[in-house]
Amino acid sequence: MNVALSILPIILTFACGYAMVAAKILPRSNWGDIETLSFRLLIPVVLIRAISGSDLSISKFGAMVFSLILALTIAGFLVLILRRVISHDRLPNPSFTTLFQTTIRWNAFIALAAAELLIGPEGFVLIAVAMAILVPLINVANIIVLAMFGDGRTSIRKIVIIVFKNPLVQACLIGLAINLSGVTLPQVIDQTLDLIGRATLGVGLLAVGAGIKFRRLLKLSYAVWAGIIFRLGLCPTLFLSLAAFIDLSPTQTLAGVLVLAVPAASNGYIVAKQMGGDADLYADILAWQTVLSMLLLPLIAIFLAIP
């Protein structure tokens, strides 16, 4: 299956979710519970099963994970510099925190689906390993920035509680604990997790498609442009440079780029609302990132010449 056909099911699943909303088969107001189901059960189940049964040796994945962490750290640092360069009148703190979030957050739904279709089972495991390491780090970084620059009031204790109450963080920790303990999941438990996890990619992609609002694509402020360029331009470029320097394998290179070339995670919108960020700007940036990433992913796969 060539790259175009590999990415087509993702686009069609997006379109199906959008069509269900547009045709009022399932209005957008009803998708909140579906998103909650995905966030609190489906993705955590996939993470627990994938991480608990994966080979997490540093020698196998360390270089890729290190490159991802370094690329995101550099990108995040460059966003932080903007706070010193751009005035508060042009970029208020809530908008700044949203720009930071949409730069370093990434949508696991799309990355997992793209990896499975473009790479196969190995790609799925690579993305799961990246999630195990990056999800806790990214959530901590975003919450700290929101606590420091957002309009919301929070304390260190509250930051710690928010991080550890995140279902994705909890799932990563559970998966890591099982993996490091050497315990093998009983067959009946493994089969149950597998059965639940099969719904993850389809439901997640439908939910993302249902959340797209094309009228938002007309809102192209400089902050929206910055969110697009930092996420879909700067982050993949930084990783590709590091991957070439470290000489990562083609498979790990593509998996790493998929992490950084997908749009930001939609849960950042909720975090922005709860912690004083600019949630409307987050939605505007996310809409453009989602559409453009669907055009970018096939080009990346062709460029990297992954069969």
DRENDO-1510 file (C-alpha; in Angstrom, 1 decimal, always signed):
<recs>
REC; n; res; u; v; w
REC; 1; MET; +0.0; +0.0; +0.0 .
REC; 2; ASN; +1.5; +3.3; -1.0 .
REC; 3; VAL; +1.7; +6.4; +1.2 .
REC; 4; ALA; -1.4; +8.1; -0.2 .
REC; 5; LEU; -3.5; +5.0; +0.4 .
REC; 6; SER; -2.0; +4.5; +3.8 .
REC; 7; ILE; -3.0; +8.0; +5.0 .
REC; 8; LEU; -6.4; +8.0; +3.2 .
REC; 9; PRO; -8.2; +6.0; +6.0 .
REC; 10; ILE; -7.2; +8.6; +8.5 .
REC; 11; ILE; -8.6; +11.4; +6.4 .
REC; 12; LEU; -11.8; +9.5; +5.7 .
REC; 13; THR; -12.3; +8.7; +9.4 .
REC; 14; PHE; -11.8; +12.4; +10.2 .
REC; 15; ALA; -14.3; +13.2; +7.4 .
REC; 16; CYS; -16.8; +10.7; +8.8 .
REC; 17; GLY; -16.7; +12.3; +12.3 .
REC; 18; TYR; -17.1; +15.8; +10.7 .
REC; 19; ALA; -20.0; +14.6; +8.6 .
REC; 20; MET; -21.8; +13.1; +11.6 .
REC; 21; VAL; -21.8; +16.5; +13.2 .
REC; 22; ALA; -22.6; +18.4; +10.0 .
REC; 23; ALA; -25.5; +16.2; +9.2 .
REC; 24; LYS; -26.7; +16.4; +12.9 .
REC; 25; ILE; -26.6; +12.6; +13.2 .
REC; 26; LEU; -24.5; +13.1; +16.4 .
REC; 27; PRO; -24.4; +16.9; +17.3 .
REC; 28; ARG; -21.1; +18.3; +18.5 .
REC; 29; SER; -22.6; +18.9; +22.0 .
REC; 30; ASN; -22.9; +15.1; +22.3 .
REC; 31; TRP; -19.2; +14.3; +21.6 .
REC; 32; GLY; -18.0; +15.5; +25.0 .
REC; 33; ASP; -18.7; +12.1; +26.6 .
REC; 34; ILE; -17.1; +10.3; +23.7 .
REC; 35; GLU; -13.9; +12.4; +24.1 .
REC; 36; THR; -14.0; +11.7; +27.9 .
REC; 37; LEU; -14.3; +7.9; +27.2 .
REC; 38; SER; -11.3; +8.1; +24.9 .
REC; 39; PHE; -9.2; +10.2; +27.3 .
REC; 40; ARG; -10.1; +8.3; +30.5 .
REC; 41; LEU; -10.3; +4.7; +29.3 .
REC; 42; LEU; -9.4; +3.9; +25.6 .
REC; 43; ILE; -6.0; +5.6; +25.3 .
REC; 44; PRO; -4.9; +4.6; +28.9 .
REC; 45; VAL; -5.8; +1.0; +28.1 .
REC; 46; VAL; -3.7; +1.1; +24.9 .
REC; 47; LEU; -0.8; +2.7; +26.8 .
REC; 48; ILE; -0.9; +0.2; +29.7 .
REC; 49; ARG; -0.9; -2.8; +27.3 .
REC; 50; ALA; +1.7; -1.4; +24.9 .
REC; 51; ILE; +4.1; -0.2; +27.5 .
REC; 52; SER; +3.8; -3.1; +29.9 .
REC; 53; GLY; +4.7; -5.6; +27.1 .
REC; 54; SER; +7.4; -3.6; +25.3 .
REC; 55; ASP; +11.1; -3.8; +25.3 .
REC; 56; LEU; +12.0; -0.4; +26.9 .
REC; 57; SER; +15.7; -0.8; +26.9 .
REC; 58; ILE; +17.7; +2.4; +26.6 .
REC; 59; SER; +19.9; +0.8; +23.9 .
REC; 60; LYS; +16.9; +0.2; +21.7 .
REC; 61; PHE; +14.8; +3.4; +22.1 .
REC; 62; GLY; +17.1; +5.8; +24.0 .
REC; 63; ALA; +18.4; +7.7; +21.1 .
REC; 64; MET; +15.0; +8.3; +19.6 .
REC; 65; VAL; +13.5; +9.4; +22.9 .
REC; 66; PHE; +16.5; +11.6; +23.7 .
REC; 67; SER; +16.1; +13.3; +20.3 .
REC; 68; LEU; +12.4; +13.9; +20.9 .
REC; 69; ILE; +13.0; +15.4; +24.3 .
REC; 70; LEU; +15.8; +17.6; +23.0 .
REC; 71; ALA; +13.7; +18.8; +20.0 .
REC; 72; LEU; +10.7; +19.7; +22.2 .
REC; 73; THR; +13.0; +21.4; +24.8 .
REC; 74; ILE; +14.6; +23.6; +22.2 .
REC; 75; ALA; +11.2; +24.5; +20.7 .
REC; 76; GLY; +9.7; +25.2; +24.1 .
REC; 77; PHE; +12.7; +27.4; +25.0 .
REC; 78; LEU; +12.3; +29.4; +21.8 .
REC; 79; VAL; +8.6; +30.0; +22.7 .
REC; 80; LEU; +9.6; +31.2; +26.1 .
REC; 81; ILE; +12.0; +33.7; +24.5 .
REC; 82; LEU; +9.0; +35.2; +22.8 .
REC; 83; ARG; +7.7; +36.3; +26.2 .
REC; 84; ARG; +10.8; +38.5; +26.5 .
REC; 85; VAL; +10.6; +39.8; +22.9 .
REC; 86; ILE; +6.9; +40.4; +22.3 .
REC; 87; SER; +5.0; +42.9; +24.5 .
REC; 88; HIS; +2.1; +41.8; +26.7 .
REC; 89; ASP; -0.2; +44.0; +24.6 .
REC; 90; ARG; +0.5; +42.0; +21.4 .
REC; 91; LEU; +0.8; +38.6; +23.1 .
REC; 92; PRO; -1.1; +38.5; +26.5 .
REC; 93; ASN; +0.0; +35.9; +28.9 .
REC; 94; PRO; -3.0; +33.6; +28.3 .
REC; 95; SER; -2.3; +33.7; +24.5 .
REC; 96; PHE; +1.4; +33.0; +25.3 .
REC; 97; THR; +0.6; +29.9; +27.4 .
REC; 98; THR; -1.6; +28.6; +24.6 .
REC; 99; LEU; +1.2; +29.1; +22.1 .
REC; 100; PHE; +3.5; +27.1; +24.4 .
REC; 101; GLN; +0.9; +24.3; +24.7 .
REC; 102; THR; +0.2; +24.0; +21.0 .
REC; 103; THR; +3.9; +23.8; +20.3 .
REC; 104; ILE; +4.9; +20.9; +22.6 .
REC; 105; ARG; +1.7; +19.0; +23.0 .
REC; 106; TRP; +0.9; +16.2; +20.4 .
REC; 107; ASN; -2.1; +14.3; +19.4 .
REC; 108; ALA; -1.7; +10.6; +20.3 .
REC; 109; PHE; -4.8; +9.5; +18.4 .
REC; 110; ILE; -3.3; +10.7; +15.0 .
REC; 111; ALA; +0.3; +9.6; +15.8 .
REC; 112; LEU; -0.8; +6.1; +16.7 .
REC; 113; ALA; -3.0; +5.7; +13.7 .
REC; 114; ALA; -0.4; +7.1; +11.3 .
REC; 115; ALA; +2.3; +4.9; +12.8 .
REC; 116; GLU; +0.3; +1.8; +12.5 .
REC; 117; LEU; -0.7; +2.5; +8.9 .
REC; 118; LEU; +2.7; +3.9; +7.7 .
REC; 119; ILE; +5.1; +1.7; +9.7 .
REC; 120; GLY; +3.2; -1.2; +11.2 .
REC; 121; PRO; +3.2; -2.8; +14.6 .
REC; 122; GLU; +6.8; -1.6; +15.3 .
REC; 123; GLY; +5.7; +2.0; +14.7 .
REC; 124; PHE; +2.8; +1.6; +17.1 .
REC; 125; VAL; +5.2; +0.4; +19.8 .
REC; 126; LEU; +7.6; +3.3; +19.1 .
REC; 127; ILE; +4.8; +5.8; +19.5 .
REC; 128; ALA; +3.7; +4.1; +22.7 .
REC; 129; VAL; +7.2; +4.2; +24.2 .
REC; 130; ALA; +7.4; +7.9; +23.2 .
REC; 131; MET; +4.1; +8.5; +25.0 .
REC; 132; ALA; +5.4; +6.7; +28.1 .
REC; 133; ILE; +8.3; +9.2; +28.4 .
REC; 134; LEU; +6.9; +12.4; +26.9 .
REC; 135; VAL; +3.3; +12.5; +28.3 .
REC; 136; PRO; +4.3; +13.0; +31.9 .
REC; 137; LEU; +7.1; +15.5; +31.0 .
REC; 138; ILE; +4.9; +17.5; +28.6 .
REC; 139; ASN; +2.1; +17.7; +31.1 .
REC; 140; VAL; +4.4; +18.9; +33.9 .
REC; 141; ALA; +6.0; +21.5; +31.6 .
REC; 142; ASN; +2.6; +22.9; +30.3 .
REC; 143; ILE; +1.1; +23.0; +33.8 .
REC; 144; ILE; +4.1; +24.9; +35.2 .
REC; 145; VAL; +4.0; +27.4; +32.4 .
REC; 146; LEU; +0.3; +27.9; +32.8 .
REC; 147; ALA; +0.8; +28.3; +36.6 .
REC; 148; MET; +3.5; +30.9; +36.0 .
REC; 149; PHE; +2.0; +32.9; +33.2 .
REC; 150; GLY; -1.8; +32.1; +33.1 .
REC; 151; ASP; -4.5; +34.1; +34.7 .
REC; 152; GLY; -5.4; +31.2; +36.9 .
REC; 153; ARG; -4.1; +30.8; +40.4 .
REC; 154; THR; -2.5; +27.6; +41.4 .
REC; 155; SER; +0.1; +26.2; +43.8 .
REC; 156; ILE; +2.9; +23.7; +43.5 .
REC; 157; ARG; +0.7; +21.2; +45.4 .
REC; 158; LYS; -2.1; +21.7; +42.9 .
REC; 159; ILE; +0.3; +21.3; +40.0 .
REC; 160; VAL; +1.5; +18.0; +41.3 .
REC; 161; ILE; -2.1; +16.8; +41.9 .
REC; 162; ILE; -3.2; +17.9; +38.4 .
REC; 163; VAL; -0.3; +16.0; +36.8 .
REC; 164; PHE; -0.8; +12.8; +38.7 .
REC; 165; LYS; -4.6; +12.9; +38.1 .
REC; 166; ASN; -4.1; +12.9; +34.4 .
REC; 167; PRO; -5.3; +9.5; +33.1 .
REC; 168; LEU; -2.5; +9.4; +30.5 .
REC; 169; VAL; +0.2; +10.0; +33.1 .
REC; 170; GLN; -1.4; +7.3; +35.3 .
REC; 171; ALA; -1.6; +4.8; +32.5 .
REC; 172; CYS; +2.1; +5.4; +31.6 .
REC; 173; LEU; +3.1; +4.9; +35.2 .
REC; 174; ILE; +1.0; +1.7; +35.5 .
REC; 175; GLY; +2.5; +0.3; +32.3 .
REC; 176; LEU; +6.0; +1.2; +33.4 .
REC; 177; ALA; +5.5; -0.4; +36.8 .
REC; 178; ILE; +4.2; -3.7; +35.2 .
REC; 179; ASN; +7.1; -3.7; +32.7 .
REC; 180; LEU; +9.8; -3.1; +35.3 .
REC; 181; SER; +8.3; -5.6; +37.7 .
REC; 182; GLY; +8.7; -8.4; +35.1 .
REC; 183; VAL; +5.1; -9.5; +35.7 .
REC; 184; THR; +3.3; -10.9; +32.7 .
REC; 185; LEU; -0.4; -9.9; +32.4 .
REC; 186; PRO; -2.7; -12.9; +32.7 .
REC; 187; GLN; -4.1; -13.9; +29.3 .
REC; 188; VAL; -7.7; -13.0; +30.2 .
REC; 189; ILE; -6.6; -9.4; +31.3 .
REC; 190; ASP; -4.4; -9.0; +28.2 .
REC; 191; GLN; -7.3; -10.1; +26.0 .
REC; 192; THR; -9.7; -7.7; +27.7 .
REC; 193; LEU; -7.3; -4.8; +27.3 .
REC; 194; ASP; -6.8; -5.7; +23.7 .
REC; 195; LEU; -10.5; -5.8; +23.0 .
REC; 196; ILE; -11.1; -2.4; +24.6 .
REC; 197; GLY; -8.0; -0.9; +23.0 .
REC; 198; ARG; -9.2; -1.8; +19.5 .
REC; 199; ALA; -11.7; +1.0; +19.7 .
REC; 200; THR; -9.2; +3.6; +20.5 .
REC; 201; LEU; -7.9; +4.7; +17.1 .
REC; 202; GLY; -11.3; +4.8; +15.3 .
REC; 203; VAL; -13.1; +6.5; +18.1 .
REC; 204; GLY; -10.3; +9.0; +18.7 .
REC; 205; LEU; -10.1; +10.0; +15.0 .
REC; 206; LEU; -13.8; +10.3; +14.7 .
REC; 207; ALA; -13.8; +12.6; +17.8 .
REC; 208; VAL; -11.0; +14.8; +16.3 .
REC; 209; GLY; -12.9; +15.1; +13.0 .
REC; 210; ALA; -16.1; +16.0; +14.9 .
REC; 211; GLY; -14.3; +18.8; +16.6 .
REC; 212; ILE; -13.1; +20.6; +13.5 .
REC; 213; LYS; -14.9; +23.9; +12.9 .
REC; 214; PHE; -14.0; +25.2; +9.4 .
REC; 215; ARG; -15.2; +28.7; +10.2 .
REC; 216; ARG; -12.2; +28.9; +12.6 .
REC; 217; LEU; -9.9; +28.4; +9.6 .
REC; 218; LEU; -10.6; +31.9; +8.6 .
REC; 219; LYS; -9.1; +33.3; +11.7 .
REC; 220; LEU; -5.4; +33.7; +10.9 .
REC; 221; SER; -3.9; +36.1; +13.4 .
REC; 222; TYR; -0.1; +36.2; +13.9 .
REC; 223; ALA; -0.5; +34.1; +17.0 .
REC; 224; VAL; -2.2; +31.4; +14.9 .
REC; 225; TRP; +0.5; +31.6; +12.3 .
REC; 226; ALA; +3.1; +31.2; +15.1 .
REC; 227; GLY; +1.3; +28.1; +16.5 .
REC; 228; ILE; +1.3; +26.5; +13.0 .
REC; 229; ILE; +5.0; +27.3; +12.3 .
REC; 230; PHE; +6.3; +26.3; +15.7 .
REC; 231; ARG; +4.4; +23.0; +15.8 .
REC; 232; LEU; +4.5; +21.8; +12.2 .
REC; 233; GLY; +7.6; +23.5; +11.0 .
REC; 234; LEU; +10.1; +24.0; +13.8 .
REC; 235; CYS; +9.6; +20.8; +15.8 .
REC; 236; PRO; +9.9; +18.3; +12.9 .
REC; 237; THR; +12.9; +20.2; +11.5 .
REC; 238; LEU; +14.7; +20.1; +14.9 .
REC; 239; PHE; +14.1; +16.4; +15.2 .
REC; 240; LEU; +15.2; +15.6; +11.7 .
REC; 241; SER; +18.4; +17.5; +12.3 .
REC; 242; LEU; +19.1; +15.6; +15.5 .
REC; 243; ALA; +18.1; +12.2; +13.9 .
REC; 244; ALA; +20.6; +12.8; +11.1 .
REC; 245; PHE; +23.3; +13.8; +13.6 .
REC; 246; ILE; +22.7; +10.7; +15.8 .
REC; 247; ASP; +22.0; +8.5; +12.8 .
REC; 248; LEU; +18.7; +7.1; +13.8 .
REC; 249; SER; +17.2; +4.2; +11.8 .
REC; 250; PRO; +14.6; +5.2; +9.1 .
REC; 251; THR; +11.8; +3.6; +11.1 .
REC; 252; GLN; +12.7; +5.5; +14.3 .
REC; 253; THR; +13.1; +8.7; +12.3 .
REC; 254; LEU; +9.7; +8.4; +10.8 .
REC; 255; ALA; +8.1; +7.5; +14.1 .
REC; 256; GLY; +9.8; +10.5; +15.8 .
REC; 257; VAL; +8.6; +12.9; +13.1 .
REC; 258; LEU; +5.1; +11.6; +13.4 .
REC; 259; VAL; +5.1; +12.6; +17.0 .
REC; 260; LEU; +6.1; +16.1; +16.1 .
REC; 261; ALA; +4.2; +16.6; +12.8 .
REC; 262; VAL; +0.7; +15.8; +14.2 .
REC; 263; PRO; -1.4; +18.6; +15.7 .
REC; 264; ALA; -1.5; +19.4; +19.4 .
REC; 265; ALA; -3.6; +17.3; +21.7 .
REC; 266; SER; -7.2; +18.4; +22.1 .
REC; 267; ASN; -7.1; +18.0; +25.9 .
REC; 268; GLY; -4.9; +21.1; +26.0 .
REC; 269; TYR; -8.0; +23.1; +25.2 .
REC; 270; ILE; -9.6; +21.9; +28.5 .
REC; 271; VAL; -6.4; +22.6; +30.4 .
REC; 272; ALA; -6.3; +26.2; +28.9 .
REC; 273; LYS; -9.9; +26.7; +30.1 .
REC; 274; GLN; -9.2; +25.4; +33.6 .
REC; 275; MET; -5.9; +27.2; +34.2 .
REC; 276; GLY; -6.4; +30.7; +32.6 .
REC; 277; GLY; -5.1; +30.1; +29.1 .
REC; 278; ASP; -6.6; +31.4; +25.9 .
REC; 279; ALA; -8.9; +28.5; +25.0 .
REC; 280; ASP; -10.3; +30.2; +21.9 .
REC; 281; LEU; -6.9; +30.7; +20.4 .
REC; 282; TYR; -6.1; +27.1; +21.2 .
REC; 283; ALA; -9.1; +26.0; +19.1 .
REC; 284; ASP; -8.1; +28.3; +16.2 .
REC; 285; ILE; -4.5; +27.0; +16.1 .
REC; 286; LEU; -5.6; +23.3; +16.6 .
REC; 287; ALA; -8.0; +23.6; +13.6 .
REC; 288; TRP; -5.3; +24.7; +11.2 .
REC; 289; GLN; -2.7; +22.3; +12.6 .
REC; 290; THR; -5.2; +19.4; +12.1 .
REC; 291; VAL; -5.9; +20.2; +8.5 .
REC; 292; LEU; -2.3; +21.0; +7.5 .
REC; 293; SER; -0.9; +18.0; +9.3 .
REC; 294; MET; -3.0; +15.7; +7.1 .
REC; 295; LEU; -1.3; +17.3; +4.1 .
REC; 296; LEU; +2.1; +17.1; +5.7 .
REC; 297; LEU; +2.2; +13.5; +6.9 .
REC; 298; PRO; +2.2; +11.9; +3.4 .
REC; 299; LEU; +4.9; +14.3; +2.3 .
REC; 300; ILE; +7.1; +13.4; +5.3 .
REC; 301; ALA; +6.7; +9.6; +4.6 .
REC; 302; ILE; +7.6; +10.1; +0.9 .
REC; 303; PHE; +10.6; +12.3; +1.9 .
REC; 304; LEU; +11.9; +9.7; +4.3 .
REC; 305; ALA; +11.3; +6.9; +1.8 .
REC; 306; ILE; +9.7; +4.4; +4.2 .
REC; 307; PRO; +8.3; +1.5; +2.2 .
</recs>
